[in-house]
Amino acid sequence: MTCRRRRRNVGGFTLLELMVAVSIVAIMIGLITPHLMGASQRASTTACQGDVKTISAALAEYDLLHQSLPSGDSSQQVKTLVSEQLLSDDALTKNFVIDDADPSHIVVTCGAPGADNAT
């Protein structure tokens, strides 16, 4: 008497099916990654532009109230705007450069002078 084993139809995936699925996922990750890397830079630039507009508006309001701009360097000017409650306290944690050499044309930039994130 010979015993024949019957092969049971066991559910599962073959190696080929798994390799195809992993390959598809790897291709999708490869296509999406460059877009996500650029999104971080775009978000940082957009936030910087918003901060510049906020500081510019606060400087204009300070000028209307006091008929002059705050004195001192950029960090002292930002501190003055915060103490006058024209800016929130979180402005103190960011690095801004305010160039007011020409009072008729004030330039506000994010970051240190010459930095990549200057706007």
Secondary structure, 3 states (H helix, E strand, C coil): CCCCCCCCCCCCCCHHHHHHHHHHHHHHHHHHHHHHHHHHHHHHHHHHHHHHHHHHHHHHHHHHHHCCCCCCCHHHHHHHHHHCCCCCHHHHHCCEEEECCCCCCCEEEECCCCCCCCC
